[in-house]
Amino acid sequence: MFLDDGLAGDKDFATALQCSKQVKLQLEDLGFLIAHEKSHWFPCQKLDWLGFTWDTKNVGAKISTVTVNTLFDCEIFCDASDVGFGGYITPFAESHFENFETFGNWTKSEMGESSTWRELECVRRVLNKFKNVTENKQIIINSDNKNVEHILKVGSKKLKLQSIATSIIDFCEVQKINLTPNWIPRTENNDADYLSRVMDHDDWGIETSIYHYLCNLWDICTVDRFATHYNSQCERFNSKVWCPGTEAVDAFTQFWGNDVNWLVPPPILITKTLNKLKQDNAKGTLIVPEWTSAPYWPILHRDGEFRFCEKYLLFTTE
């Protein structure tokens, strides 16, 4: 037998103290093992219990300011703008991970969706981005769009919005996430708002005609390692942040050795890409800018020859 969450009171301090002592003695006489570290035997007129602040002086109870820290592991803040989405996760004191943030840009068609669609889709993408640290967690997800909180609680009659909401709920069930949607005013969501307006200047690619030309010339690539759902050249792709259809977030966490890789990395990741190809004994087509002053160039090109390459082509702007 277990007894839990008991609360008692009396007309004055002395009587309450005597009552507390009697209850404690009776429980011990009956053989119960008391968790003293969780008990409060000394009478008081104000305390936090079960997420509420109980105040017998002012006669009443209100939601405790410590409820969030007590019941939840972390908070996620999300926001969507006309050009993109952004969000970050912040742990409470007892959680053992650092803050994380993410952002991405909308496609032209996504820019034409309603603001509620973008805000709800933002929640979906941010949650998926942080799935490695949110599994089995109690989470508050904050949005400055009131429709997001409402739809995640009761659903929507609009098919597009209901589809996203269902996807979020299914994701949380698989990840064993207890999600609590919460509306906050825009003034409390400035950081997520800033992230939603960041443009990804490393988001570059190659014309599809060039991709097909190279595949016909060499091998057909099986996976695009640096892509999004709107610019992937292959059916399978990895992405920088979560987006619909991505096989993995962060290509460097995957094994490349079993695929023919299509590689158009941001310039800052070219050296890391070369090392990954060597590490996994992988093959593929690598596209890089001819920047002879870049740190990666001496690794790739030395003494007038390209290293690590079986074949190469040099495209000019002329």
C-alpha positions as CSV (number, residue, x, y, z in Angstrom):
1,M,0.0,0.0,0.0
2,F,1.2,3.5,-0.8
3,L,0.0,6.8,0.6
4,D,0.9,10.0,-1.3
5,D,0.1,13.7,-1.6
6,G,-1.5,14.2,1.8
7,L,-2.3,17.7,3.2
8,A,-3.8,18.6,6.6
9,G,-4.5,21.7,8.7
10,D,-6.0,23.0,11.9
11,K,-7.3,26.1,13.6
12,D,-4.0,27.3,15.0
13,F,-0.3,26.6,15.1
14,A,-0.2,24.6,18.3
15,T,-3.1,22.4,17.3
16,A,-1.7,21.8,13.9
17,L,1.7,20.8,15.3
18,Q,0.1,18.3,17.7
19,C,-2.0,16.9,14.8
20,S,1.2,16.6,12.7
21,K,3.0,14.6,15.4
22,Q,0.0,12.3,15.9
23,V,-0.3,11.5,12.1
24,K,3.5,10.8,11.9
25,L,3.4,8.5,14.9
26,Q,0.3,6.6,13.7
27,L,1.9,6.1,10.3
28,E,5.1,4.7,11.9
29,D,3.1,2.5,14.2
30,L,1.2,1.0,11.2
31,G,4.6,0.1,9.6
32,F,4.7,2.7,6.8
33,L,8.1,3.8,5.5
34,I,8.0,7.6,5.5
35,A,9.9,9.5,2.9
36,H,10.9,12.3,5.3
37,E,12.9,14.1,2.7
38,K,9.7,14.7,0.8
39,S,7.6,15.5,3.9
40,H,6.9,18.8,5.6
41,W,5.9,18.0,9.2
42,F,6.3,21.5,10.6
43,P,3.2,23.6,10.2
44,C,3.4,26.7,7.9
45,Q,0.9,29.1,6.4
46,K,2.3,29.1,2.8
47,L,3.9,26.3,0.7
48,D,4.1,25.0,-2.8
49,W,2.3,21.7,-3.3
50,L,1.2,19.8,-6.4
51,G,2.0,22.8,-8.6
52,F,0.0,25.3,-6.5
53,T,1.0,27.9,-3.9
54,W,-1.2,27.3,-0.9
55,D,-1.6,30.4,1.3
56,T,-3.9,30.0,4.4
57,K,-3.1,33.6,5.5
58,N,-4.7,35.0,2.3
59,V,-7.1,32.1,2.1
60,G,-6.7,30.5,-1.4
61,A,-4.4,28.8,-3.8
62,K,-2.8,29.9,-7.0
63,I,-0.5,28.3,-9.6
64,S,3.0,28.2,-8.3
65,T,5.8,30.1,-9.9
66,V,8.0,27.0,-9.4
67,T,5.6,24.7,-11.2
68,V,7.4,24.9,-14.5
69,N,10.7,23.9,-13.0
70,T,9.1,21.2,-11.0
71,L,7.0,19.5,-13.7
72,F,8.9,20.2,-16.9
73,D,12.4,19.3,-18.1
74,C,12.8,22.1,-20.7
75,E,11.2,24.8,-22.7
76,I,11.2,25.3,-26.5
77,F,10.6,28.7,-28.0
78,C,9.4,28.9,-31.7
79,D,8.6,31.6,-34.1
80,A,8.0,31.9,-37.9
81,S,8.5,34.9,-40.1
82,D,7.7,35.5,-43.8
83,V,11.2,34.2,-44.8
84,G,11.9,31.4,-42.3
85,F,11.5,29.7,-39.0
86,G,13.6,29.6,-35.8
87,G,13.6,28.1,-32.4
88,Y,15.7,27.2,-29.4
89,I,15.5,24.9,-26.4
90,T,16.5,25.9,-23.0
91,P,16.9,23.3,-20.1
92,F,15.8,23.9,-16.5
93,A,18.5,23.7,-13.8
94,E,18.4,20.0,-13.3
95,S,18.7,19.1,-17.0
96,H,22.1,18.1,-18.3
97,F,22.4,19.6,-21.7
98,E,23.2,23.0,-23.2
99,N,21.0,25.4,-25.0
100,F,20.4,24.6,-28.7
101,E,19.1,26.7,-31.5
102,T,18.0,26.1,-35.1
103,F,16.7,28.0,-38.0
104,G,15.8,27.6,-41.7
105,N,14.2,29.3,-44.7
106,W,10.8,28.7,-46.3
107,T,10.4,27.8,-50.0
108,K,8.5,30.2,-52.2
109,S,5.4,28.0,-51.9
110,E,5.7,27.8,-48.1
111,M,6.0,31.6,-47.9
112,G,2.6,31.8,-49.5
113,E,1.0,29.7,-46.7
114,S,-0.9,31.3,-43.8
115,S,0.9,32.6,-40.8
116,T,-0.7,29.9,-38.7
117,W,0.5,27.2,-41.1
118,R,4.1,28.6,-40.8
119,E,3.9,28.8,-37.0
120,L,2.6,25.3,-36.7
121,E,5.1,23.9,-39.2
122,C,7.8,25.7,-37.3
123,V,6.9,23.8,-34.1
124,R,7.1,20.5,-36.1
125,R,10.5,21.2,-37.5
126,V,12.0,22.5,-34.3
127,L,10.7,19.5,-32.3
128,N,12.2,17.1,-34.9
129,K,15.5,19.0,-34.8
130,F,15.8,18.4,-31.1
131,K,14.6,14.9,-30.9
132,N,17.9,13.5,-29.6
133,V,17.6,15.6,-26.4
134,T,13.8,15.6,-25.9
135,E,13.0,11.9,-25.8
136,N,11.1,10.9,-22.6
137,K,10.9,14.6,-21.5
138,Q,8.2,16.9,-20.2
139,I,8.3,19.9,-22.5
140,I,6.6,23.3,-22.7
141,I,6.6,24.6,-26.3
142,N,6.1,28.4,-26.5
143,S,4.6,30.2,-29.5
144,D,3.4,33.8,-29.9
145,N,0.6,32.6,-32.2
146,K,-2.6,31.7,-30.1
147,N,-3.8,29.4,-32.9
148,V,-0.9,27.1,-32.3
149,E,-1.7,26.4,-28.7
150,H,-5.4,26.0,-29.6
151,I,-4.8,23.6,-32.5
152,L,-2.3,21.4,-30.6
153,K,-4.9,21.0,-27.8
154,V,-8.2,20.5,-29.8
155,G,-7.2,20.2,-33.5
156,S,-8.3,22.2,-36.5
157,K,-11.1,21.9,-39.1
158,K,-8.6,22.9,-41.8
159,L,-6.9,19.8,-43.3
160,K,-3.5,21.3,-43.8
161,L,-3.3,22.5,-40.2
162,Q,-4.8,19.3,-38.8
163,S,-2.2,17.2,-40.8
164,I,0.7,19.1,-39.2
165,A,-0.9,18.9,-35.7
166,T,-1.4,15.1,-36.1
167,S,2.2,14.7,-37.2
168,I,3.4,16.6,-34.1
169,I,1.2,14.4,-31.8
170,D,2.4,11.2,-33.5
171,F,6.0,12.3,-33.2
172,C,5.6,13.0,-29.4
173,E,4.0,9.6,-28.9
174,V,6.9,7.8,-30.6
175,Q,9.5,9.9,-28.7
176,K,7.5,9.6,-25.4
177,I,7.4,13.4,-25.1
178,N,4.7,15.0,-22.8
179,L,4.1,18.2,-24.7
180,T,2.4,21.2,-23.3
181,P,1.7,24.0,-25.8
182,N,1.8,27.5,-24.4
183,W,1.1,31.0,-25.8
184,I,3.4,33.8,-24.9
185,P,3.3,37.5,-26.0
186,R,5.7,38.5,-28.8
187,T,7.7,40.6,-26.4
188,E,8.8,37.4,-24.7
189,N,9.8,35.6,-27.9
190,N,12.4,38.0,-29.3
191,D,15.2,35.4,-29.6
192,A,13.1,33.0,-31.7
193,D,11.9,35.9,-33.8
194,Y,15.5,36.8,-34.6
195,L,16.3,33.2,-35.6
196,S,13.3,33.1,-37.9
197,R,14.7,36.0,-39.9
198,V,18.3,34.6,-40.3
199,M,19.1,33.9,-43.9
200,D,21.2,30.8,-44.6
201,H,23.9,32.1,-46.9
202,D,25.5,28.7,-47.2
203,D,22.3,27.3,-48.8
204,W,23.7,26.9,-52.4
205,G,23.4,24.2,-55.0
206,I,23.9,23.1,-58.6
207,E,21.5,23.3,-61.5
208,T,19.6,20.0,-62.0
209,S,20.9,19.8,-65.6
210,I,24.5,19.8,-64.4
211,Y,23.6,17.1,-61.8
212,H,22.2,14.8,-64.5
213,Y,25.1,15.5,-66.8
214,L,27.6,14.4,-64.2
215,C,25.6,11.4,-63.2
216,N,25.5,10.3,-66.9
217,L,29.2,10.9,-67.2
218,W,30.2,9.1,-64.0
219,D,28.1,7.2,-61.4
220,I,24.4,7.9,-60.5
221,C,24.4,9.3,-57.0
222,T,22.2,7.6,-54.4
223,V,22.1,10.3,-51.6
224,D,22.5,14.1,-51.5
225,R,24.4,14.8,-48.3
226,F,23.9,18.6,-48.1
227,A,20.4,19.4,-49.1
228,T,16.9,20.4,-48.1
229,H,13.5,19.1,-49.2
230,Y,13.3,21.9,-51.9
231,N,16.7,21.5,-53.5
232,S,17.8,17.8,-53.1
233,Q,19.0,16.2,-56.3
234,C,18.4,12.7,-55.0
235,E,15.4,11.0,-53.5
236,R,17.4,10.4,-50.3
237,F,19.1,13.3,-48.6
238,N,20.6,14.7,-45.4
239,S,19.9,18.2,-44.2
240,K,21.4,20.8,-41.8
241,V,18.1,21.1,-39.9
242,W,15.1,18.8,-39.9
243,C,12.8,19.2,-42.9
244,P,10.2,17.0,-44.5
245,G,11.7,13.9,-46.1
246,T,15.2,14.2,-44.7
247,E,16.9,10.9,-44.0
248,A,19.1,12.4,-41.3
249,V,20.1,15.7,-39.7
250,D,23.8,16.3,-40.0
251,A,25.4,14.2,-42.8
252,F,28.5,13.7,-40.7
253,T,26.6,11.4,-38.3
254,Q,26.0,9.0,-41.2
255,F,28.2,6.3,-42.8
256,W,29.0,7.3,-46.4
257,G,30.8,4.1,-47.5
258,N,27.8,2.2,-48.8
259,D,26.5,5.0,-51.1
260,V,27.5,7.1,-54.1
261,N,27.4,10.5,-52.5
262,W,26.4,13.8,-54.1
263,L,28.4,16.4,-52.2
264,V,27.8,20.2,-52.5
265,P,28.9,21.3,-49.0
266,P,29.1,24.8,-47.7
267,P,32.7,26.1,-48.2
268,I,33.3,26.0,-44.5
269,L,32.6,22.2,-44.4
270,I,34.7,21.2,-47.5
271,T,37.8,20.1,-45.5
272,K,35.5,18.1,-43.1
273,T,33.9,16.5,-46.1
274,L,37.2,15.5,-47.6
275,N,38.2,13.9,-44.2
276,K,34.8,12.1,-44.0
277,L,35.3,10.6,-47.5
278,K,38.6,9.3,-46.5
279,Q,37.4,8.0,-43.1
280,D,34.5,6.1,-44.6
281,N,36.4,5.0,-47.7
282,A,33.5,6.5,-49.6
283,K,33.0,7.6,-53.2
284,G,30.9,10.3,-54.8
285,T,30.8,13.5,-56.8
286,L,32.2,16.6,-54.9
287,I,31.5,20.1,-56.1
288,V,33.7,22.9,-54.7
289,P,34.4,26.5,-55.7
290,E,37.8,27.2,-57.2
291,W,39.0,29.3,-54.4
292,T,42.8,28.9,-54.4
293,S,43.2,31.0,-51.2
294,A,40.7,28.8,-49.2
295,P,42.0,26.5,-46.5
296,Y,40.7,23.4,-48.3
297,W,42.4,24.1,-51.6
298,P,46.0,22.9,-50.6
299,I,44.3,19.7,-49.3
300,L,42.5,19.1,-52.6
301,H,45.0,20.5,-55.1
302,R,48.8,20.3,-54.9
303,D,51.7,20.5,-57.3
304,G,49.3,21.1,-60.2
305,E,47.2,18.0,-59.6
306,F,43.9,17.2,-57.8
307,R,44.4,14.7,-55.0
308,F,41.9,12.0,-54.0
309,C,40.1,12.3,-57.4
310,E,39.8,9.6,-60.1
311,K,38.3,12.2,-62.5
312,Y,37.5,15.9,-62.4
313,L,35.9,18.6,-64.5
314,L,36.6,22.3,-64.3
315,F,33.5,24.5,-65.0
316,T,34.2,28.1,-66.0
317,T,31.9,31.2,-66.2
318,E,33.0,31.9,-69.7
